[in-house]
């Protein structure tokens, strides 16, 4: 965006309760702006005022603009301050939840493997069941549970499904959606409208689970980084198979192993 002129300013903004706030900011003239001016605040509550060319004379007397539109400046200032305060509180709450999670579970390789063994038994049941219900012609090659950094599951074209062991921390409905989502990729290796129609057909309430999983996705990076910093995990993200239906890394119970062997029956 081409800028015509800009200048640093110090403004006095009145709050609704009557107090005055002195803040440093910028006035910018944008030739693409035609009628009114724009106003935004950053996290430090420094304002940026974007002027059309017709209002560029306010560069010489910026406080006059504030005084003329004082109610507007006050309203945007207080709404921005509330927004940034709530965002800060949310970040602090998230950090606390992560700390509580780590302190409660004290994750270790042994803890992750135990979680993975419990998870894969359920995932095998769900995969075998929905593979039959969905009438898939492609064979299921394997089901693996890994510690993934950036995804909850994956599906290859040859029928190898992988799931994040931390999905066990979500409700069972989320893992059901996750299995259906990945199995649908054996029909459609994309996220087209046809793919989502298939997901909705076999999991009508998938949107609720997807919202939960997407909300958790934002914290997955932070949890993984915390686990790594605290030396709870020492191997590369997503590179270690914790449990699988493949014989060379079989970590399942005998009952689950038998279910997998009978999947084609």
RAQUIQUI-V876067 format. One line per field, one symbol per residue. ss: DSSP state (~ for helix, > for strand, _ for the rest). A space follows every 50 residues. Layout:
# RAQUIQUI-V876067
ss->???
This chain:
# RAQUIQUI-V876067
ss->__>>>>>>>>>>>>_____>>>>>>>>>>>_______>>>>_____>>>> >_~~~~~~~__~~~~~~~_~~~~~~~~~~~~~~~~~~~~~~~~~~~~~~~ ~~~~~___~~~~~~~~~~~~~~~~~~~~~~~~~________>>>>>____ __>>>____>>>>>~~~~~__~~~~~~~~~~~~~________~~~~~~~~ ~~___~~~~~~~~~~~~~~~~~~~~~~~~___________>>>>__~~~> ___~~~~~~~~____
